[in-house]
Amino acid sequence: MRLHHLQVEAFGPFAERQRVDLEALGDAGLFLISGPTGAGKTSLLDAVSFALFGRVPGHRPVKQLKSQHADDAAVPRVVLEATLAGRRLRIERTAAFERPGRKTPVQASIVLDESVGGEWSTVARRLDEAGRVLEDVLGMTAEQFHRVVVLPQGDFAAFLHATNDDRESLLRRLFDVATYSDIEAWLLEERRRLDELGTQRAARLSSVRAALRRTLEDWTSTSAPPVGEAPLTSDCSWVDDTRGARDLLARTAPLHGAVISAENDALAAADHAETTHQQASVELARGRAEAADRSRGERARATLAALADDEPLIEQARRRLDAASRADQVHVARAPMRRARAELETQVRRGDLAAEQVPAHLRDLDDLDAVRAVTAELDAGEAGLEEMDRARDELESGAQRGQELRRRAQRTSGSVEQTAARLQELRGRRSELGATLDRATLATTALLDLQRSRPELDRRLRERTRLELLCEELLPRAEEQERTAHTAALDARHTYLDALQRRLEGMAAELAAGLELAHPCPVCGSAEHPAPASSSHEAVDADTLAATDERRRRTHEEHTQATGRRDALLQERDQLSEAVQGDERTAAELQAASTALEEEIEARSAEIAQAEHARAELTTLDEQVEHTTQQLDALRAETASAGALLEQHEVEQAARVTSLGSALEDHAGCRCGPPSPPECREDATDDELLSQDAPPHRAVAELGTLARRHREHHEAVRGRVDALLSATTAAAEAEAILQTATADLEDAARQHGFDDAGHAEQSRLAEQELSDLRTRVRTHDDATAAAQHVLAEPAVEQSLQGEAPDLAAAQRAEASARGELRRAGGHHEAVRQLGTALRRCRDDLADLAESEAVEDGRRDVVTGLAELASGRGPDNVDGISLTTYVLAARLHRITELANERLGSMADARFELVVDHGRSDRRRRGGLGLDVLDHWTGEARPATTLSGGETFMVSLALALGTADAVREESGGSEVHSLFIDEGFGSLDDDALEQVMTVLDELRSGGRAVGVISHVADMRTRIPAQLRIERTRAGSTVEIEAVVAAV
């Protein structure tokens, strides 16, 4: 992995965009990152980690990465260009942050590009997709990255001074030991599973024992013979005395054959009883059938004797039924005669009614021929009526046409008046629209003046509003925050200085606490300790001092930030005061002026918009005026045409009146006669005729009415004469039919054996009487046939000839056989169920015996392995689990690599060694870490090292950890390394030795970046990245410093 370029914006202390050429710094091999406290040296390393993993070391939340110096709308962004696994990638990642005025935070994003053939192409835009790509090419986790590439501030000595448990937790995060942890978990789970199976098997064996005991006890209680040897059935205590399933299965083996023999004996007895019962049942059924046949034969003989006594009456009933049947056939021929007589009577009455309806001058028609003659004369008068109807229809149609022409003339006249009024209205509206357009021209000029003055007024309003907000709210709040932060920073500084003083005062007592008799002092080397310093209750440990220092640093940064915010607000206030100078109006007054200006602009805009509508309406209005003028001319021409058509129509209507009068005179001689005076209305007055909806001419209304009356009168007379002709004809036909039907009836009576039709009618019977006779005869015949059929059956005939069967004896024999069958069947079922239960117990015992042989051996092996892998077994003396053993091997490799670095530092005095033991039985061993002092030849805890010694050992351990993690992650070459702080505790010689190690790293092809406040480092490392802190945010600059002579 090689880093090329880094770009940060609105990230941490960097408000503006800052670019870092890491490739140029890397070419120098070793470079220094320097700057004042809080400037953002560590933030640059956080930016690299954030670009690769979307997170930063430590516990800082990602949503708080946005720079407080940046604008609210600025997006915290990091762009990193690097070569990973041979691929040139560019990662642009933005952090999530909360924007003022928005309820939901702005979400994080990423764009991952790759350079292929000199062209950049996008690989992924989704966080999850880009994360998978980066994970593949990096080959390490964020935790491993922070140990291999970025050695975070304050973490150097954490691994060295950690307890076994803490060191194991850290190593688990750096090295993948999930496989070994899974093996431990699997062994424990398999042991638990096998123990559970054993418990289940014991419970199942107990259940089988109880079932076997119940089966043997039930067998003893039955009347079956004993099974096997007597002790096995009379005493069941041996079932509980056996040790396991296999022993119990062997003890029950002799029972199997004996049970099968008992089942066979019981089955044979049940079969014999069933055969005996079947024979008895057959004999009983045969006796019952014979007795039933004998009883049926005796009942049939008695029935035939009773039927013979009724035979004379039955014969008389048969003769009456025959006569009635013949009379019914004759009665069928009487129906046509009755219908003919009824039809004749109907037609006679109809002819009488029709004769009364004809006119008086036609009532003397006395026969059918006279009626037919009058009908012919009326048909001849139809021709004149058709001519009269045609003339009348033309006259009435002409009257309707005249009304339509008059209405048309009236409509066109009214339309002319309406159109003229509409034309006058349109011309008036056109004058109004012209005035509107004139006003709009003046409004356009006024609107331009108003719009030119609006930007200046808006600017003054914004500046005055912001100035009042600064003076009344923001600036007082910022000054209060600055005072609070200043007080907190002073308190934290005094607390830190006091704690530092007490730490220095208690350092001697802390060293004295670690002295042991006959062991040399790590400071002076003497084995005698005549006056060791005593501890004071006010002494401060290293952790408390570090906590107070962290609080001092944090409060100082907060005070710096608060001061920057206050100064920025003061500068903004001064700029705004200068901008609004000369305009003394308040924000409220400016807002009122702006509102009034907006209302005036809206009013003028409305007038202009109204003018646009008026211009469009005027165009449409001109078209309407032209169209209306043309429409008016057309209506006036149509009115003149309607008058001419009306005059022509009146001439044609007079001719139609003359034609209808001639047709009425021709019809006067028709045989139908004249209409009655009320129908023709010859006495109608002139006023009555003029009131009708006809033309204002008396001849048209009078002639039309008279012609209609003649038509109606002629049709009425013709209809009555036709009715009279129809009735007379039908009466003659009915009389002929009646005569024929009477002769047919007499012939039918003689053919069926009767003297005449009257004799046949007397022989007919009522329906109920006829039904009773038929039922009586049929019942007699059916009973006779049934009795004869029963007596003809062979079984009945045979039963009547022999002796009656003994049913009581047969029933007693069947009942006895049935009882014996029930007893034998019950005994066989009981024996069968007990045998089945015994075989089921033996099957269960066979399954349990088989699982015993397999699972017991496996459980012993798994239990031993689980105890050994978990570090709890008797063979694991050090109490080291499998996972811890693997981690201990990784720790050995770390110490080997660290000792290679440590040999070049501290005059080769110290060497890291791994301690596999454990301090007590309650704790696990395997991951202890001590320091071997070659000057004394003894190992001692790392806590006894001085500050400079601790830094050198910790640095070597950190470099060794980085190399080991790199090997574990696949051995990919890491060309960049960053070391954060810690050099201030070294003296000149120690610093020189550390610089030698760093030079060795550089000569190995790595680019090493060092973050330090030590002034001597600036003269030792020419290539430098300088970070400056300002109120507007930090800036970066690459510079070179020549080493001092």
BADO-244456 format. One record per residue (C-alpha): x, y, z. Coordinates in pm, whole numbers, padded with zeros to 5 digits, always signed. Layout:
// BADO-244456
XYZ ...
***
This chain:
// BADO-244456
+00000+00000+00000 +00134+00342-00099 -00037+00678-00028 -00007+00947-00299 -00233+01247-00233 -00466+01358+00047 -00726+01634+00033 -00944+01747+00328 -01223+02006+00342 -01451+02107+00633 -01291+01818+00827 -01172+01856+01186 -00984+02185+01223 -00951+02228+00843 -01227+02462+00720 -01098+02536+00372 -00973+02278+00124 -00618+02157+00206 -00404+01935-00019 -00113+01718+00098 +00130+01563-00151 +00209+01243+00040 +00396+01106-00258 +00648+01394-00244 +00688+01351+00133 +00723+00976+00089 +01007+01021-00157 +01212+01171+00130 +01163+00846+00326 +01130+01017+00666 +00923+01331+00718 +00798+01529+01017 +00442+01646+01080 +00464+01942+01316 +00249+02220+01445 +00101+02367+01763 -00130+02168+01988 -00480+02140+01840 -00366+02244+01492 -00476+01911+01341 -00172+01686+01312 -00363+01379+01431 -00663+01490+01225 -00462+01427+00904 -00414+01064+01010 -00784+01049+01100 -00860+01164+00746 -00661+00874+00598 -00842+00626+00824 -01181+00784+00745 -01121+00764+00369 -01032+00395+00383 -01275+00268+00650 -01535+00539+00713 -01427+00567+01080 -01147+00718+01289 -00940+00570+01576 -01066+00608+01931 -01423+00687+02033 -01491+00998+01827 -01828+00970+01649 -01823+01016+01273 -02108+01271+01285 -01879+01513+01478 -01601+01523+01218 -01728+01839+01049 -01513+02145+01107 -01664+02408+01335 -01479+02673+01137 -01656+02586+00811 -01983+02726+00681 -02308+02554+00777 -02358+02441+00417 -02002+02305+00380 -01974+01926+00348 -01696+01744+00540 -01502+01575+00261 -01182+01365+00232 -01020+01261-00097 -00740+01003-00082 -00544+00873-00379 -00350+00552-00310 -00217+00235-00468 -00373-00070-00305 -00293-00425-00418 -00149-00286-00744 -00462-00078-00823 -00450+00302-00840 -00767+00414-00656 -00919+00750-00566 -01156+00752-00266 -01383+01053-00214 -01585+01014+00107 -01814+01261+00288 -01914+01231+00654 -02266+01251+00789 -02342+01579+00968 -02633+01781+01099 -02714+02096+00903 -02890+02379+01091 -03253+02417+00991 -03293+02055+00883 -03459+01789+01096 -03274+01498+00939 -02892+01482+00914 -02710+01485+00582 -02613+01124+00503 -02262+01001+00432 -02153+00922+00074 -01861+00776-00119 -01727+00772-00476 -01461+00512-00557 -01270+00565-00884 -00991+00360-01043 -00727+00471-01290 -00708+00233-01584 -00485+00326-01877 -00455+00684-01749 -00836+00734-01740 -01044+00749-01421 -01359+00537-01410 -01609+00498-01127 -01606+00159-00951 -01874+00214-00683 -02099+00484-00541 -02267+00286-00263 -02114+00260+00083 -02155-00118+00104 -02018-00185-00247 -01719+00044-00198 -01656-00112+00146 -01633-00460-00007 -01388-00342-00277 -01164-00165-00024 -01173-00464+00211 -01052-00689-00072 -00765-00465-00180 -00653-00365+00173 -00652-00719+00314 -00679-00589+00672 -00937-00450+00913 -00945-00099+01058 -00798-00230+01385 -00509-00393+01195 -00459-00079+00987 -00421+00131+01301 -00151-00110+01419 +00031-00148+01088 +00013+00196+00923 -00104+00447+01186 +00034+00409+01539 -00219+00630+01728 -00127+00878+01993 -00127+00734+02349 -00143+00368+02235 +00233+00293+02244 +00250+00170+02603 -00108+00035+02624 -00015-00302+02474 +00305-00322+02682 +00132-00254+03018 -00192-00442+02943 -00312-00732+03157 -00338-01083+03012 -00710-01043+02945 -00672-00698+02785 -00378-00817+02577 -00579-01119+02462 -00869-00894+02365 -00634-00673+02158 -00469-00971+01988 -00810-01115+01899 -00890-00794+01713 -00558-00803+01527 -00542-01170+01436 -00814-01396+01302 -00851-01684+01549 -01218-01747+01481 -01145-02102+01359 -00985-02200+01691 -01258-02029+01891 -01513-02223+01685 -01331-02547+01764 -01347-02472+02138 -01715-02383+02114 -01789-02694+01907 -01619-02924+02157 -01815-02775+02447 -02140-02792+02253 -02071-03153+02143 -01996-03249+02504 -02319-03088+02619 -02508-03263+02340 -02365-03606+02429 -02443-03551+02798 -02797-03457+02706 -02827-03770+02489 -02706-03981+02782 -02967-03824+03007 -03237-03887+02749 -03120-04248+02707 -03131-04308+03084 -03485-04165+03099 -03589-04383+02808 -03434-04695+02973 -03626-04618+03291 -03946-04595+03088 -03870-04930+02918 -03804-05094+03258 -04143-04975+03386 -04320-05097+03072 -04149-05439+03094 -04240-05472+03461 -04607-05388+03392 -04616-05640+03103 -04481-05927+03318 -04715-05841+03605 -05015-05832+03367 -04909-06168+03223 -04902-06322+03570 -05249-06185+03647 -05402-06351+03337 -05517-06711+03323 -05246-06789+03065 -04976-07040+03153 -04643-06905+03290 -04383-06781+03043 -04036-06919+03072 -03893-07000+03411 -04110-06934+03716 -03884-06666+03875 -03905-06451+03561 -04283-06417+03586 -04362-06446+03953 -04088-06207+04069 -04013-05898+03854 -03743-05744+04074 -03474-05863+03831 -03595-05596+03584 -03457-05318+03808 -03149-05516+03915 -02991-05530+03571 -02722-05263+03511 -02787-05141+03155 -02985-05190+02837 -02753-05460+02705 -02781-05670+03026 -03158-05628+03037 -03187-05732+02673 -02993-06053+02745 -03214-06139+03046 -03533-06107+02837 -03409-06332+02553 -03564-06663+02695 -03907-06498+02712 -03939-06450+02337 -04002-06816+02230 -04232-06891+02525 -04453-06592+02442 -04487-06701+02079 -04593-07055+02191 -04857-06915+02427 -04992-06689+02152 -05025-06989+01915 -05215-07198+02177 -05457-06914+02247 -05512-06862+01873 -05593-07237+01820 -05848-07232+02103 -06014-06921+01959 -06034-07082+01613 -06203-07399+01754 -06460-07191+01944 -06538-06988+01632 -06600-07307+01425 -06839-07449+01690 -07030-07117+01704 -07066-07106+01325 -07219-07458+01319 -07470-07370+01594 -07563-07046+01416 -07632-07237+01092 -07863-07485+01269 -08054-07205+01441 -08099-07015+01115 -08224-07330+00938 -08488-07394+01208 -08608-07032+01203 -08646-07040+00822 -08846-07365+00830 -09082-07230+01100 -09139-06909+00901 -09227-07105+00583 -09480-07324+00770 -09650-07016+00919 -09676-06846+00575 -09839-07162+00422 -10106-07183+00692 -10194-06812+00649 -10223-06859+00265 -10473-07150+00302 -10699-06944+00531 -10691-06649+00287 -10804-06862-00013 -11100-07000+00185 -11222-06651+00273 -11187-06526-00088 -11400-06813-00226 -11702-06697-00018 -11691-06346-00184 -11674-06467-00547 -12055-06406-00644 -12042-06039-00541 -11716-05990-00727 -11868-06132-01051 -12165-05888-01030 -11921-05595-00989 -11728-05704-01301 -12054-05689-01514 -12142-05336-01391 -11785-05217-01471 -11817-05351-01831 -12149-05165-01897 -12008-04843-01754 -11702-04872-01978 -11916-04904-02295 -12143-04614-02186 -11835-04389-02140 -11733-04458-02502 -12080-04352-02622 -12064-04040-02399 -11755-03923-02589 -11968-03873-02903 -12213-03642-02711 -11951-03363-02672 -11957-03241-03042 -12338-03214-03029 -12326-02999-02716 -12062-02772-02866 -12264-02727-03192 -12581-02635-03001 -12395-02377-02789 -12230-02224-03098 -12570-02190-03271 -12720-02009-02975 -12419-01775-02959 -12433-01676-03327 -12812-01611-03313 -12764-01368-03024 -12474-01203-03206 -12689-01150-03521 -12965-00989-03317 -12721-00742-03161 -12563-00657-03499 -12907-00587-03654 -12986-00335-03381 -12659-00142-03454 -12710-00072-03831 -12875+00261-03942 -13256+00275-03956 -13272+00274-04336 -13081-00062-04342 -13274-00254-04075 -13517-00419-04317 -13251-00672-04433 -13413-01009-04363 -13172-01265-04517 -12806-01329-04589 -12823-01225-04957 -12965-00881-04877 -12683-00816-04634 -12425-00919-04892 -12575-00675-05147 -12547-00379-04909 -12185-00470-04838 -12103-00456-05209 -12258-00109-05242 -12050+00020-04948 -11733-00118-05110 -11813+00083-05421 -11827+00408-05216 -11468+00354-05084 -11312+00500-05400 -11478+00842-05349 -11371+00844-04983 -11006+00786-05072 -11012+01089-05307 -11178+01295-05034 -10912+01181-04776 -10629+01279-05010 -10775+01628-05061 -10832+01670-04688 -10473+01560-04601 -10327+01807-04852 -10544+02084-04710 -10440+02015-04349 -10072+01970-04446 -10086+02305-04619 -10231+02461-04304 -09937+02327-04100 -09693+02454-04361 -09849+02798-04336 -09804+02800-03958 -09438+02703-03995 -09381+02982-04247 -09541+03238-04018 -09333+03120-03715 -09018+03132-03926 -09092+03491-04024 -09143+03578-03658 -08816+03407-03552 -08604+03580-03814 -08755+03916-03720 -08667+03860-03350 -08316+03740-03438 -08256+04058-03635 -08340+04270-03329 -08121+04057-03092 -07823+04057-03328 -07842+04435-03369 -07838+04477-02989 -07539+04237-02955 -07345+04435-03218 -07401+04757-03024 -07279+04589-02701 -06956+04459-02863 -06866+04803-02994 -06904+04949-02642 -06674+04680-02490 -06408+04756-02752 -06395+05119-02633 -06343+05005-02268 -06052+04774-02361 -05874+05059-02540 -05876+05262-02218 -05733+04962-02023 -05438+04932-02263 -05357+05300-02216 -05338+05255-01836 -05112+04947-01873 -04854+05150-02068 -04814+05384-01771 -04796+05087-01524 -04504+04929-01716 -04286+05236-01670 -04366+05250-01298 -04290+04876-01251 -03938+04911-01398 -03857+05188-01148 -03985+04977-00856 -03788+04666-00957 -03463+04865-00986 -03500+04981-00623 -03583+04637-00476 -03227+04474-00467 -03082+04765-00272 -03368+04752-00020 -03332+04373+00019 -02958+04403+00080 -03008+04671+00345 -03276+04453+00512 -03046+04148+00526 -02754+04347+00662 -02967+04524+00926 -03135+04196+01033 -02800+04015+01063 -02648+04311+01254 -02934+04318+01506 -02908+03938+01550 -02533+03968+01612 -02563+04253+01861 -02863+04118+02050 -02809+03742+02053 -02509+03584+01879 -02229+03811+02001 -02336+03816+02371 -02372+03439+02361 -02027+03395+02200 -01864+03629+02456 -02027+03434+02739 -01905+03107+02589 -01553+03249+02550 -01547+03363+02916 -01676+03023+03033 -01422+02837+02818 -01141+03065+02941 -01230+02999+03305 -01251+02622+03241 -00913+02625+03062 -00746+02811+03353 -00897+02570+03606 -00786+02268+03402 -00433+02409+03366 -00400+02474+03741 -00534+02124+03814 -00283+01968+03574 +00013+02162+03715 -00084+02064+04069 -00122+01697+03968 +00213+01707+03784 +00384+01846+04092 +00234+01577+04314 +00327+01309+04056 +00691+01421+04057 +00693+01431+04436 +00550+01077+04462 +00773+00920+04191 +01039+00815+04446 +00780+00641+04662 +00643+00462+04354 +00992+00333+04267 +01052+00233+04629 +00733+00027+04630 +00882-00199+04362 +01210-00266+04549 +01278-00620+04676 +01539-00747+04919 +01863-00861+04758 +01747-00727+04422 +01929-00428+04266 +01758-00090+04246 +01662-00011+03882 +01785+00349+03937 +02111+00320+04130 +02178-00052+04091 +02243-00107+04469 +02108-00426+04628 +02066-00246+04965 +01774-00015+05033 +01841+00156+05366 +01582+00435+05347 +01314+00382+05080 +01078+00672+05029 +00726+00636+05170 +00407+00703+04976 +00195+01009+05052 -00184+01010+05039 -00160+01304+04794 +00046+01108+04538 -00094+01095+04184 -00066+00793+03955 +00009+00805+03582 -00352+00750+03476 -00482+01039+03688 -00207+01267+03553 -00294+01164+03194 -00663+01234+03259 -00590+01585+03394 -00357+01652+03099 -00628+01540+02854 -00880+01770+03025 -00627+02059+03008 -00569+02000+02638 -00941+01966+02563 -01041+02282+02754 -00759+02473+02586 -00885+02369+02242 -01241+02460+02342 -01124+02804+02458 -00933+02856+02133 -01238+02762+01930 -01468+02987+02140 -01224+03278+02096 -01218+03221+01722 -01597+03220+01701 -01622+03543+01907 -01356+03724+01699 -01526+03616+01377 -01858+03756+01501 -01691+04085+01606 -01534+04122+01262 -01869+04050+01096 -02039+04309+01322 -01787+04579+01226 -01828+04505+00856 -02208+04520+00879 -02200+04844+01082 -01991+05008+00810 -02224+04875+00539 -02546+05012+00696 -02393+05348+00786 -02613+05633+00663 -02942+05439+00684 -03083+05466+01038 -03395+05260+00974 -03444+04950+01190 -03499+04599+01052 -03871+04628+01124 -03893+04958+00934 -03696+04814+00643 -03922+04507+00644 -04231+04733+00629 -04078+04927+00340 -03997+04603+00161 -04352+04477+00212 -04498+04802+00077 -04264+04783-00224 -04369+04426-00294 -04738+04522-00275 -04683+04808-00518 -04494+04576-00756 -04775+04322-00737 -05033+04593-00812 -04843+04719-01117 -04780+04361-01233 -05151+04291-01202 -05232+04593-01421 -04982+04473-01683 -05123+04121-01670 -05472+04264-01705 -05357+04456-02011 -05229+04137-02170 -05569+03979-02118 -05735+04295-02257 -05516+04290-02569 -05605+03927-02634 -05972+04000-02570 -05963+04301-02806 -05836+04082-03090 -06115+03835-03025 -06366+04120-02996 -06282+04260-03341 -06344+03917-03489 -06678+03896-03309 -06789+04241-03439 -06715+04141-03796 -06890+03806-03755 -07196+03968-03591 -07228+04224-03875 -07228+03946-04133 -07481+03751-03929 -07715+04054-03913 -07709+04097-04291 -07788+03728-04341 -08086+03743-04102 -08238+04042-04280 -08216+03858-04614 -08377+03550-04459 -08669+03759-04327 -08751+03891-04677 -08738+03537-04821 -08984+03405-04555 -09245+03674-04647 -09238+03579-05017 -09283+03208-04938 -09586+03282-04717 -09770+03472-04994 -09714+03189-05243 -09845+02932-04992 -10179+03112-04940 -10252+03099-05316 -10188+02721-05322 -10409+02664-05013 -10714+02824-05184 -10689+02567-05467 -10687+02282-05213 -11014+02410-05055 -11191+02393-05393 -11072+02033-05453 -11200+01908-05112 -11548+02068-05170 -11587+01878-05497 -11502+01544-05327 -11769+01599-05058 -12038+01660-05319 -11945+01334-05499 -11983+01124-05177 -12333+01252-05098 -12504+00964-05289 -12334+00678-05096 -12562+00398-04937 -12415+00478-04590 -12634+00790-04580 -12552+01135-04442 -12384+01182-04099 -12602+01289-03807 -12636+01667-03748 -12431+01672-03417 -12141+01496-03588 -12110+01728-03889 -12163+02052-03688 -12346+02229-03969 -12474+02485-03719 -12119+02600-03610 -12080+02978-03590 -11803+03190-03742 -11644+03259-03396 -11613+02881-03321 -11439+02811-03651 -11195+03105-03614 -11089+02992-03261 -10928+02668-03392 -10554+02634-03471 -10619+02652-03849 -10550+02936-04097 -10782+03239-04059 -11011+03120-04342 -11354+02970-04263 -11355+02735-04569 -11038+02541-04461 -11159+02457-04108 -11522+02380-04213 -11433+02157-04509 -11166+01962-04319 -11402+01890-04032 -11688+01786-04264 -11464+01551-04466 -11342+01378-04148 -11701+01331-04029 -11803+01171-04363 -11507+00929-04343 -11585+00832-03984 -11958+00782-04056 -11891+00564-04363 -11644+00343-04173 -11885+00304-03880 -12174+00194-04107 -11945-00044-04295 -11827-00201-03969 -12180-00262-03841 -12291-00415-04171 -11983-00642-04172 -12067-00756-03816 -12424-00840-03922 -12297-01034-04224 -12048-01231-04009 -12310-01326-03745 -12568-01438-04005 -12313-01656-04185 -12188-01819-03860 -12544-01904-03743 -12620-02094-04064 -12296-02293-04034 -12363-02382-03665 -12710-02517-03743 -12570-02758-04004 -12303-02885-03761 -12562-02953-03489 -12767-03175-03716 -12461-03386-03809 -12349-03431-03442 -12695-03558-03332 -12695-03833-03598 -12339-03945-03500 -12440-03987-03129 -12731-04224-03207 -12508-04440-03430 -12248-04473-03150 -12510-04592-02894 -12634-04874-03120 -12275-04983-03200 -12192-05034-02826 -12501-05249-02751 -12749-04984-02633 -13102-04916-02769 -13042-04541-02797 -12828-04261-02656 -13053-04220-02349 -13011-04589-02250 -12632-04550-02274 -12633-04235-02054 -12826-04425-01780 -12559-04704-01769 -12277-04461-01677 -12149-04466-01313 -12027-04189-01084 -11651-04151-01051 -11636-04255-00683 -11859-04559-00737 -11656-04663-01037 -11330-04633-00836 -11470-04839-00544 -11578-05125-00773 -11241-05137-00947 -11054-05139-00615 -11270-05419-00475 -11218-05645-00780 -10843-05576-00799 -10793-05643-00426 -10975-05977-00453 -10767-06086-00753 -10431-05977-00597 -10500-06159-00268 -10595-06478-00451 -10280-06471-00666 -10054-06399-00365 -10193-06685-00160 -10160-06927-00450 -09798-06812-00507 -09703-06880-00143 -09854-07229-00150 -09669-07304-00474 -09324-07238-00316 -09130-07573-00260 -09009-07473+00086 -09361-07386+00206 -09503-07705+00053 -09233-07918+00226 -09277-07744+00566 -09651-07810+00563 -09591-08182+00504 -09334-08245+00791 -09312-08185+01172 -09257-07834+01323 -08882-07761+01418 -08753-07733+01789 -08632-07365+01798 -08572-07354+02175 -08308-07628+02166 -08130-07463+01870 -08122-07126+02051 -07969-07278+02365 -07694-07447+02161 -07608-07119+01976 -07594-06915+02300 -07354-07166+02458 -07123-07164+02152 -07128-06781+02143 -07021-06757+02508 -06732-06998+02454 -06619-06794+02149 -06624-06467+02346 -06414-06617+02628 -06156-06774+02391 -06131-06454+02182 -06078-06235+02488 -05806-06463+02617 -05630-06463+02279 -05645-06080+02253 -05500-06041+02603 -05215-06282+02522 -05150-06106+02189 -05136-05756+02345 -04898-05871+02618 -04679-06041+02358 -04674-05722+02147 -04582-05514+02453 -04297-05752+02538 -04160-05741+02181 -04184-05358+02184 -03981-05350+02505 -03716-05576+02351 -03699-05353+02036 -03651-05045+02253 -03383-05225+02454 -03202-05322+02131 -03196-04955+02017 -03071-04838+02357 -02804-05107+02368 -02674-05005+02025 -02663-04630+02114 -02489-04715+02447 -02201-04883+02267 -02151-04589+02026 -02213-04280+02241 -02030-04377+02562 -01693-04403+02387 -01747-04081+02190 -01844-03890+02506 -01524-03988+02684 -01310-03867+02392 -01502-03539+02344 -01501-03462+02717 -01124-03499+02736 -01067-03279+02430 -01312-03012+02552 -01140-02984+02891 -00797-02970+02728 -00902-02704+02469 -01076-02486+02729 -00776-02487+02964 -00961-02653+03253 -00844-03013+03225 -00590-03173+03463 -00343-03216+03176 -00343-02840+03100 -00114-02717+03378 -00088-02355+03260 -00463-02324+03205 -00412-02205+02843 -00705-02245+02607 -00659-02341+02242 -00729-01985+02123 -00490-01840+02381 -00223-02090+02274 -00254-01970+01913 -00244-01606+02025 +00063-01684+02235 +00236-01807+01917 +00144-01475+01749 +00280-01290+02055 +00607-01483+02028 +00640-01366+01668 +00564-01007+01772 +00838-01016+02037 +01086-01165+01788 +01022-00883+01542 +01017-00622+01822 +01349-00745+01967 +01509-00697+01624 +01422-00324+01655 +01495-00309+02028 +01851-00438+01974 +01936-00106+01808 +01791+00102+02091 +01873+00145+02464 +02226+00008+02407 +02079-00341+02347 +01997-00356+02719 +01637-00480+02699 +01464-00779+02540 +01092-00866+02543 +01002-01215+02670 +00666-01398+02688 +00552-01536+03024 +00326-01844+02989 +00256-01885+03360 -00041-01755+03558 -00037-01568+03887 -00314-01778+04051 -00546-02067+03970 -00835-01832+03897 -00664-01662+03602 -00542-01800+03271 -00185-01778+03159 -00005-01773+02827 +00002-01401+02733 +00223-01242+02997 +00486-00995+02875 +00803-00902+03069 +01125-00714+02992 +01459-00897+03025 +01730-00658+03151 +02063-00786+03010 +02255-00566+03254 +02106-00745+03554 +02024-01074+03380 +01671-01081+03523 +01325-01024+03383 +01111-00752+03535 +00765-00603+03472 +00737-00336+03205 +00594-00095+03463 +00943-00058+03617 +01085+00108+03305 +01147+00480+03297 +00953+00710+03064 +01218+00705+02787 +01276+00333+02827 +00903+00270+02811 +00879+00470+02487 +01162+00280+02317 +01031-00062+02423 +00678+00038+02327 +00793+00170+01988 +00978-00153+01918 +00673-00352+02028 +00447-00139+01806 +00678-00188+01504 +00695-00560+01572 +00316-00576+01600 +00284-00391+01268 +00519-00636+01096 +00341-00938+01245 -00003-00809+01145 +00129-00743+00794 +00251-01101+00773 -00083-01230+00904 -00285-01024+00653 -00110-01180+00356 +00228-01019+00355 +00123-00727+00134 +00391-00460+00125 +00309-00147+00333 +00509+00153+00215 +00364+00409+00459 +00392+00431+00840 +00284+00710+01075 +00407+00744+01436 +00210+00983+01658 +00394+01158+01949 +00608+01014+02234 +00956+01140+02143 +00962+01410+02416 +01056+01156+02688 +01387+01060+02520 +01732+01199+02597 +01972+01283+02317 +02136+00938+02305 +01802+00755+02313 +01662+00987+02049 +01965+00918+01831 +01908+00542+01865 +01539+00579+01778 +01626+00790+01474 +01864+00514+01364 +01576+00263+01375 +01355+00503+01178 +01633+00545+00921 +01646+00165+00887 +01271+00166+00817 +01324+00434+00553 +01609+00244+00394 +01380-00058+00372 +01157+00133+00130 +00902+00269+00375 +00785+00627+00402 +00775+00711+00776 +00579+01011+00901 +00654+01129+01255 +00427+01356+01459 +00620+01537+01733 +00656+01862+01926 +01027+01803+01996 +01224+02097+01854 +01531+01881+01790 +01324+01668+01552 +01279+01971+01323 +01657+01994+01277 +01699+01618+01235 +01423+01564+00972 +01450+01795+00668 +01123+01699+00498 +00838+01850+00698 +00466+01905+00680 +00386+02218+00880 +00033+02277+01013 -00063+02629+01119 -00363+02711+01340 -00572+03024+01276 -00914+03149+01382 -01055+03060+01040 -00919+02704+01057 -00588+02523+01012 -00373+02518+00697 -00097+02282+00579 +00234+02358+00406 +00525+02138+00297 +00866+02287+00385 +01229+02173+00417 +01451+02267+00715 +01831+02241+00692 +01988+02050+00982 +02170+02266+01236 +02551+02252+01244 
***
